[in-house]
Amino acid sequence: MSAVQQAPAGERDAPTGGHPERSRLPVLVCVDVEPDGRLLDRSRVQPWVGFEQVADLLEAARSGFAERTGQSATYTWFVRMDPQVAETQGSPTWPATAYAGRFARLRRAGDELGLHTHAYRSTADGGWIVDEVDQAWVEHTVRSAHAAFRESFQSTCRCFRFGDRWINDATLDVVEDLGIGYDVTLEPGRHPVVGPIRLAPTRGPSADFSSVPGLPYRRDPSDFRRPDPDGRSGLLLVPLSTHRYAPLVAAALTACRRIRHPTLRPEPVETLNLALRPALFRHVLARVLARPDVAHVALLVRSEPLAQRLGWIEHNLRILLEYPGLDRMVVTTVPEGMARLGLAGGRRSAPLDGPRVSRPAPPRNRPWSP
Ligand SMILES: [Zn+2]
């Protein structure tokens, strides 16, 4: 099933007619713009150094991508503006204010700004817990972040990513209700995990992405993991690029990773992430591109200030810049990349079947306690 086959006839762009510019493979660089660390200190406002450093690297790489592809290169930035940001930085709009000049420059370059949320919640003892079990809390994180985005950037939010490899149907209903057109949360092939891989105390496992398609699709309203053949949803799900390792490679990687993290049960599935070790990045990129049905490449990078990771990101950007087939690709934003596939996200003119968006109880800001 191709991406274009999944687009209902009424929404397709004009026929591409095999135009060479249209047939370029869209490469979507998706950046999570978030604080340094996870269990944040509330006692002082900390700059997001990781974001500054990752943004410097990507901005420096822009002209190289443009030169190689002959097309302007643009990125999609997913900005955290959820309750944890509000609590630690004094306001959910802090990143937009603190980095106003940077975001203005990125937008002038044609980049897309979207939202990234996590469900971090204060605990009664002053700590943090990831609470994706209380749906009213999850919906509050999404709606409050969306309000902060609209207030800060004075523009429509078109792209969204939930954090910690988690999403559910009710939350996607909220995202769609807010008029957001593109969700880039899914990591096909990933099974739910609990424990150390989630990196923070959490009330539940991550989501089950083991059966989600690798190509962009509109979800079945009763289960986001399945495409809806009628394409009724306005929200386009754009999966990140993932790769399942061959059994021998997976076994070797598992053995290596368990030396450092004995309790870890790594999955044989890797998400194409700019912060991977360069040898792995090169391998996963090649496998993703070798897939016969590849329609897009969506790669992720989380802003974090670890020197080793920054070195890997810089190295991996060079791997991408020097990739032999890059001249047949275009580094572009999520909406523009999907438009090249004849797909558009956003509100549908036809009403959806029945009331699907649950209206949550008033936001619950009180700390979570067991
Ligand atoms: Zn995140």
Residues whose N, C-alpha, C, O or C-beta is under 5 A from the ligand:
A	BS01	ZN	D32 E34 G163
